[in-house]
Amino acid sequence: MYPTLFLPYSGLFFDYIESHKKHTMTVQQYHDTYEIYLQTKGERYIFLENICHAMKPGDVCIIRPFDLHYGESRTSDYYGRYVLNFPEEKLDLLLTQGERQLLFQRFHSCILHLTGEVWERTLTILQGLSACWDQSGFLAEKLQYSYVFQLLMLLKDRMPEQEEPAISGVSSDVRPEILQAIHYLNEHYRDPIDLDTIADTVHMSKYHFCRLFSKATGATFVEYLNNVRLTKVHQMLLETALSLSQIAEQTGFSSPGHLSRVFGSVYQMSPSKFRKQKHDIS
């Protein structure tokens, strides 16, 4: 399984590349911002919470804060893509808090497939952002976020319902039972879950489930569950003043000690030290 890396962003990040070389990320990552990935050329594979999506020109991947993802090229050695990362709160430069909250109610992690006029309008917005990207100052920041706002307004009415996760483009060799297990773990990570529980949920033997789950995700059941829980721990450490006991209780860890051991084994520091470092930076 790929190592997990937390990459924070303090403001807007915008990048476009065209690559003639295969590129596979060496870590699965997550951020404290939204990410929008737009495929313009070639083909690439995005793993969003360990579900594989084949990305082709016109495809857009929307990733919520703290959702795990990584990308790889596989057989394709040429691709072009845009990437944006931005904190939701920065839209307060243009919107009231209520307007911003209403807008982001529509957004969740998913894949969109854009064609025709909508795709052309999307590219025009990105080209506008690119043209003003090197400008600096408060008004320049407002201008840049105006393009982000235009993009969000274009995408919001094309969002699928959150109750019906969009899995078109998912690698065809992933069994429905494994997809069900992944969705179950993401919904019930707060609860005590062991291998017996998840195998019974998808009506498979433990041996068969473990073999197929590892093949589909590259992770053991325990590794995947711990990764889901740790992303929630990170979010709570950054955004709340909850104690470790409260965080452990709300993220499925049996005790603060259990949480600290798992956190330390992955990130080589304690949750308390991580929280202090981030508060010192801010």
Number of C-alpha atoms within 10 A of each C-alpha: 13 13 11 19 15 16 11 15 14 12 14 18 14 17 12 15 11 13 14 12 11 14 16 13 12 14 15 20 19 23 24 23 24 22 22 21 20 27 20 21 17 18 22 25 21 22 18 21 21 18 19 24 22 18 27 20 19 19 23 23 20 21 24 19 21 22 21 21 20 20 21 18 20 12 9 15 14 16 22 18 21 17 17 18 23 22 18 17 13 16 19 15 15 14 14 11 13 9 12 17 15 11 15 12 9 16 21 19 21 20 27 19 18 17 13 8 9 14 18 13 15 19 17 14 19 21 13 14 18 15 11 14 17 9 12 10 8 10 11 14 17 16 19 22 20 18 19 21 18 14 18 17 12 16 18 15 10 13 17 17 12 12 6 7 13 15 13 14 17 19 15 10 10 16 13 11 17 22 18 13 19 20 13 14 19 14 11 14 18 17 14 11 14 11 15 11 12 20 19 12 13 16 11 15 13 14 11 10 21 18 12 17 22 16 14 19 20 14 17 17 20 12 13 21 19 20 19 21 24 23 22 21 23 19 15 19 21 16 11 9 11 12 13 19 14 13 22 23 16 17 22 21 23 14 14 16 13 12 24 17 14 18 21 14 10 15 15 11 13 17 21 12 10 18 16 14 11 12 11 8 6 7
